[in-house]
Amino acid sequence: HITNLRDVIKTRVREFPGNPVFLHKEVKGGPYVPVSTEQYDHDIDSLGTALFTRVKKGSRVAILAETRYEWYVSYLASTNGIGCVVPIDKELKTNEIMNCLERAHVDMLVFSSSKLESVNEFYGKIPSIKHYVCMDDIDDERFILYSNFIKEGEKLLEGGDKTFTEATIDPEEMTILLFTSGTTAKSKAVMLCQRNICKNLMSMFSMLYIDRNDIFFSVLPLHHTYECTCGFLGQVYRGTTISLCSGLRYITSEIKEAKPTCILMVPAMLE
C-alpha cells in the first residue's frame, strides 16, 4: 500500500536493495550502465534539497528534455516535497513550449542542452521563471548546472538539512500538471494529485504481476501520463529495472542488448 510517491521510492529502497532501477547509456552506442535504487534515491534527495535553496514550497518545476536519467530524478525531486512538477513535450515548437510554461506559472525550468535553441528564444520572456537548470555541463552563466546542483544538495544533506526529506506531502494536493497533446484543439492542462497516481499503481498491479526479475524497456515519451505512470512510477513501485531506449532507430538493437520482458506500445510503433 502506498499513499504518495515518496512511499514509492522509499519502499523500493527497503524492499529491493541493490536492484538496479535503471539501465542507461552515458554515451550513445555505448554499453548500458546500471543505476542502483540507492543511488537514485540519494540523487532525488540531493536535488530536492538543492531546489529548496532557490524556490519555496509550492513552486512549480517544469522538465523539458528527452528521456534520460536526469529526467527521472527531476520528476520525483520536484513532486516529492517541493510542489508541482510540469512535464513538457520536447517535440513542441518554441511558441507552444512558451505557452505551456506561461499557463502553468512555472517557477523553475530544468532542461536538456538539446533544447537550448528553444530556451534561448524565450529566456527572460516568462516573468514567473526565476531559475533555469541545465542537465548538461555547458558554459553559460545564465544557467544552474545540474551536476553542481546535485553536489550542492549532497553537502546540505551531509550537514543535516532535512528541508526536503521531511517536507510534507499532501496526497490530495495538485503536485502534477500535465498538458494534453492538443491534436484537436488547444492543449488542456490536467491537474493530478499523488492519490490519483498511487490508486492507479495499486489497481494496475493487482491485475498484472511484475517483479524485480523483470526488465522494462522505455520507448514512449515520458511527459505522457501512460509512459510516466505505467512505465516509470509503476516500475519503480514494483522493483523492476527500467532500460532506456536511445531513440526509435535503436529499438531493435537495444532490445537485443537489454533483453526486456515488458514494453509499452502504441499502434504506430507496432506498424
Secondary structure, 3 states (H helix, E strand, C coil): CCCCHHHHHHHHHHHCCCCEEEEECCCCCCCCEEEEHHHHHHHHHHHHHHHCCCCCCCEEEEEECCCCHHHHHHHHHHHHHHEEEEECCCCCCHHHHHHHHHHCCCCEEEECHHHHHHHHHHCCCCCCCCEEEECCCCCCCCCEEHHHHHHHHHHHHHCCCCCCCCCCCCCCCEEEEEECCCCCCCCCEEEEEHHHHHHHHHHHHHHCCCCCCCEEEECCCCCCHHHHHHHHHHHHHHCCEEEECCCHHHHHHHHHHHCCCEECCCHHHHC
